[in-house]
Amino acid sequence: MRDLIWLIVAILIIGWLVGYFGFADAVGSLIHILLVLAVIGILYKLATGRNP
């Protein structure tokens, strides 16, 4: 489950980068929503820590 969260975060960040640099005029605020979701995912992962 831990690896799945990191995978989702990586996909969101990559999607944000592609959208920001490739389609910034067409997509608009959707790019920033992806970034916010990625940051929330990272914070969630850091808050839960390592569970045995």
N, C-alpha and C positions, 0 to 999 in steps of 0.2 A: 504494500500500500504506500510505503514511503517513496518508492521509486516512481510510482504513478503520479504523485503530486509533483515531483520534480520534472517529470515528463510534460505534464500539463503546463507548468510554469515556463519551461523552455519553449514549448510550442507557442504560448501566448506572447512571449518576448520576441521570438522570431517573426511571428505574424505582425506584431507591432512595428518592428523594424522594416519589414517588407512593405507594409502599408504606408508607413510614414515617409519612406524615401521613394516609393514607387507610385503611390496613389494618393498623396496627401490632399490634393484638390478635390478628388472625386469622393473620397470616403469621409473626410472630415473628422468628426468627434468620435467615430467608432474606433479609431486608432488609439485614442487616449483611454477609452473604456477598456481595451485589451491590456494596456499598460497598467491600469489600476487593478485589474483582475490578477495580473501577474505579480504585482507587488503584494496584494492581499494573500496570494498563494505562498509567497516567500515568507511573509510575516507569520502566517499560520504554521508553516513548517518550522520556523525558528521558535515559535511559542510552544509547540508541542514537544520539542526536543527529541531525544532518543529514548524510545521505549523498548525495554528488553523483550 
